[in-house]
């Protein structure tokens, strides 16, 4: 009988390397269906997140409705173009993160698989799952592979922040981008206090 209140002790499973290849194998159906479906879901959720950021702007919905009544689709097209730029920025930061994992894996000669993207309704993209295809040789190698992704993503984020501050710092350039409500930032488990 299993007792949920009983004290738990760690379990170590030792598997010979010769027999562990089956643990790292990804079924072909998963590779063929799950990864592309997840990427499509991430593209849709990232674009919808970017569009919703504009809809939160005061008076934006009225301006869009007015442009639609006047028969001009230029306003809607411009909105989609700006939202696409935001979605591609999110995807670019995730790509930098995953590229960091690839760099760490190449440095340590650890085999990794293709990342499977995870969509998010809150921010468009929650991240990705990068499967290991071989055992790292040591804990240090595992740390290098694991830490290189967030490090590369943080550096890319800082570069994007610096570019964004420089591009929108003066004049009307900043008016074309949405103001992100602080409530959205506070709802994040990483930012909220």
C-alpha positions as CSV (number, residue, x, y, z in Angstrom):
1,X,0.0,0.0,0.0
2,X,1.1,3.5,-0.9
3,X,0.9,6.1,1.9
4,X,1.1,9.7,0.7
5,X,2.1,10.9,4.1
6,X,5.0,8.5,4.5
7,X,8.5,10.0,4.3
8,X,10.1,9.8,0.8
9,X,13.6,8.8,0.0
10,X,15.4,9.5,-3.2
11,X,15.7,6.7,-5.7
12,X,18.7,6.3,-8.1
13,X,18.2,4.3,-11.2
14,X,21.5,3.0,-12.7
15,X,21.2,2.0,-16.3
16,X,24.2,0.8,-18.3
17,X,25.1,3.2,-21.2
18,X,24.7,0.4,-23.7
19,X,21.1,0.0,-22.7
20,X,20.2,3.6,-22.2
21,X,19.8,4.5,-25.9
22,X,16.2,3.4,-25.7
23,X,15.6,6.0,-23.0
24,X,16.8,8.8,-25.3
25,X,15.0,7.6,-28.4
26,X,12.0,9.7,-29.6
27,X,9.3,7.8,-31.4
28,X,9.1,8.8,-35.1
29,X,5.4,9.7,-34.8
30,X,6.2,12.2,-32.1
31,X,8.9,13.8,-34.2
32,X,6.7,14.0,-37.2
33,X,3.5,15.3,-35.5
34,X,4.1,16.9,-32.1
35,X,7.0,19.3,-33.0
36,X,5.3,20.9,-36.0
37,X,1.9,21.1,-34.3
38,X,3.6,22.8,-31.3
39,X,5.4,25.2,-33.6
40,X,2.2,26.1,-35.3
41,X,0.4,26.6,-32.0
42,X,3.3,28.8,-30.8
43,X,3.1,30.9,-34.0
44,X,-0.6,31.4,-33.5
45,X,-0.3,32.2,-29.7
46,X,2.6,34.6,-30.2
47,X,0.7,36.5,-33.0
48,X,-2.4,36.6,-30.9
49,X,-0.4,37.9,-27.9
50,X,1.1,40.6,-30.0
51,X,-2.3,41.6,-31.4
52,X,-3.8,41.7,-28.0
53,X,-1.1,44.1,-26.8
54,X,-2.4,46.6,-29.3
55,X,-6.0,46.0,-28.3
56,X,-5.2,47.0,-24.7
57,X,-4.2,50.5,-25.8
58,X,-6.8,53.1,-24.9
59,X,-8.8,54.2,-28.0
60,X,-7.1,51.7,-30.3
61,X,-10.2,49.6,-30.9
62,X,-12.2,52.7,-31.9
63,X,-9.4,53.8,-34.3
64,X,-9.4,50.3,-35.9
65,X,-13.2,50.3,-36.2
66,X,-13.1,53.7,-37.8
67,X,-10.5,52.7,-40.3
68,X,-12.6,49.6,-41.2
69,X,-15.7,51.7,-41.7
70,X,-13.9,54.0,-44.1
71,X,-13.1,51.0,-46.2
72,X,-9.3,51.2,-45.8
73,X,-7.5,48.0,-44.9
74,X,-4.2,49.8,-44.5
75,X,-4.7,50.3,-40.8
76,X,-5.5,46.7,-40.2
77,X,-2.5,45.6,-42.4
78,X,-0.2,48.0,-40.5
79,X,-1.4,46.5,-37.2
80,X,-0.7,43.0,-38.4
81,X,2.7,44.0,-39.6
82,X,3.6,45.6,-36.2
83,X,2.2,42.6,-34.4
84,X,4.2,40.2,-36.6
85,X,7.3,42.2,-35.7
86,X,6.6,41.6,-32.0
87,X,5.9,37.9,-32.6
88,X,9.1,37.5,-34.6
89,X,11.0,39.2,-31.8
90,X,9.6,36.7,-29.3
91,X,10.6,33.9,-31.6
92,X,14.0,35.3,-32.2
93,X,14.7,35.5,-28.4
94,X,13.6,31.8,-28.1
95,X,15.8,30.9,-31.1
96,X,18.8,32.6,-29.3
97,X,18.0,30.6,-26.2
98,X,17.9,27.3,-28.1
99,X,21.0,28.2,-30.0
100,X,22.8,28.6,-26.7
101,X,21.8,25.1,-25.7
102,X,23.2,23.9,-29.1
103,X,26.5,25.7,-28.4
104,X,26.8,24.2,-24.9
105,X,26.0,20.8,-26.4
106,X,28.7,21.1,-29.1
107,X,31.2,22.3,-26.5
108,X,30.6,19.3,-24.3
109,X,30.0,16.9,-27.1
110,X,26.5,16.0,-25.8
111,X,23.9,15.0,-28.3
112,X,20.6,16.9,-28.1
113,X,17.4,16.7,-30.1
114,X,15.4,19.4,-31.8
115,X,13.5,21.7,-29.3
116,X,9.8,21.3,-29.1
117,X,8.1,24.7,-28.6
118,X,5.6,25.2,-25.8
119,X,2.8,27.8,-26.5
120,X,1.5,30.2,-23.9
121,X,-1.7,32.2,-23.9
122,X,-0.2,34.8,-21.6
123,X,3.0,35.7,-23.4
124,X,2.7,33.8,-26.7
125,X,5.6,31.5,-26.1
126,X,6.4,29.7,-22.9
127,X,9.7,28.2,-24.1
128,X,10.8,24.9,-25.4
129,X,11.8,21.4,-24.4
130,X,15.1,20.3,-25.7
131,X,15.6,16.5,-25.3
132,X,19.0,15.0,-24.5
133,X,20.0,12.3,-27.0
134,X,23.1,11.1,-25.0
135,X,24.4,11.2,-21.5
136,X,26.5,14.2,-20.6
137,X,30.0,13.0,-19.5
138,X,29.8,14.8,-16.1
139,X,27.6,17.1,-14.0
140,X,29.7,20.0,-15.3
141,X,28.8,19.1,-18.9
142,X,25.1,18.9,-18.0
143,X,25.3,22.3,-16.3
144,X,27.1,23.8,-19.3
145,X,24.4,22.5,-21.7
146,X,21.6,23.7,-19.4
147,X,23.0,27.1,-18.5
148,X,24.1,28.1,-21.9
149,X,20.6,28.5,-23.2
150,X,19.4,31.0,-20.5
151,X,22.7,32.9,-20.8
152,X,22.4,33.3,-24.6
153,X,18.7,34.2,-24.2
154,X,19.6,36.9,-21.6
155,X,22.3,38.4,-23.8
156,X,19.9,38.5,-26.7
157,X,17.2,40.1,-24.5
158,X,19.6,42.7,-23.3
159,X,20.6,43.5,-26.9
160,X,16.9,43.7,-27.9
161,X,16.2,46.0,-25.0
162,X,19.1,48.3,-25.9
163,X,18.0,48.4,-29.5
164,X,14.4,49.1,-28.5
165,X,15.4,51.9,-26.1
166,X,17.5,53.5,-28.8
167,X,14.9,53.1,-31.5
168,X,12.0,54.5,-29.5
169,X,13.7,56.9,-27.2
170,X,13.0,60.1,-29.1
171,X,10.2,61.3,-31.2
172,X,7.1,59.6,-32.5
173,X,8.8,56.2,-33.2
174,X,7.6,54.9,-29.8
175,X,4.0,55.8,-30.4
176,X,3.6,53.0,-33.0
177,X,4.2,50.3,-30.3
178,X,1.8,49.3,-27.6
179,X,2.3,50.1,-23.9
180,X,2.4,46.9,-21.9
181,X,0.1,47.2,-18.9
182,X,1.9,46.6,-15.6
183,X,-0.8,44.1,-14.6
184,X,0.5,41.8,-17.3
185,X,4.0,42.0,-15.9
186,X,2.8,41.5,-12.3
187,X,0.9,38.4,-13.3
188,X,4.2,36.7,-14.2
189,X,5.6,34.4,-11.6
190,X,9.1,35.7,-12.4
191,X,8.2,39.4,-11.8
192,X,5.5,39.4,-9.2
193,X,6.3,40.0,-5.6
